[in-house]
């Protein structure tokens, strides 16, 4: 296979119409090469025996778009947390609001990356195969969202929650203690009225590792103790988990960190 010595960027300017009249395809070629061109427009070309043909078929689709989003790093999170609440809300809305970028997907790094404030690892001790020294303390100051930031993102994204639902969500405030946890965990919440309650725990792959099926609970403060094992009795390994509580038509989700 021949190696490419330079890259060619083509800007295809296509005139399209609703009628069947054929329009001329105009092509402009810009070159970036080792010889010094930097997005330089090329107007003279050398004839070759065989040319590459690019056929554009807009009605034929191969991809399924699940959403749009971006990366959130420690450096950006650190800067965001130094802003006032008003300015943080403005930025969050610019990313997640429907009249903004309308993000539906986000990702962040595990361990440090080239946009971190320092170099670190969740498993800082070499050959720690049992993850006894696993820790996310470096992420807790900036990278892991606090309640205020999560609420702002939820509000900005209009997560199918209207004003009435927001007031109801306040009735289903979910607490987890301790968090991070190394074993048994207590989930606390308050019900405005008697409801059937379901508790589920998911790992980061979306697999449900524990479920407490519907049981009717009275109004008032509630506690559920989870011993940190799956329904089959397997102990949870260190990492992130998501605790989902459903009471009637209300749902609350909180992140749980297990540190064994």
Secondary structure, DSSP 8 states (H G I E B T S, - for coil): ----SEEEEEEEE----SS------EEEEEEEETTS-SSEEE------SS-------TT---------EEEE-HHHHHHHHTS-HHHHHHHHHHHHSTTTT---EEEE-SS--TTSSS---SB-STT-TT-TTB--HHHHTTTS--HHHHHHHHHHHT-S--HHHHHHHHTT--EEESSSBSS-EEEEEEESS-EEEEEEEEETTS-EEEEEEEEEE-SEEEEEEE-SB-TTS-B--SEEEEEEEEETTEEEEEEEEE--
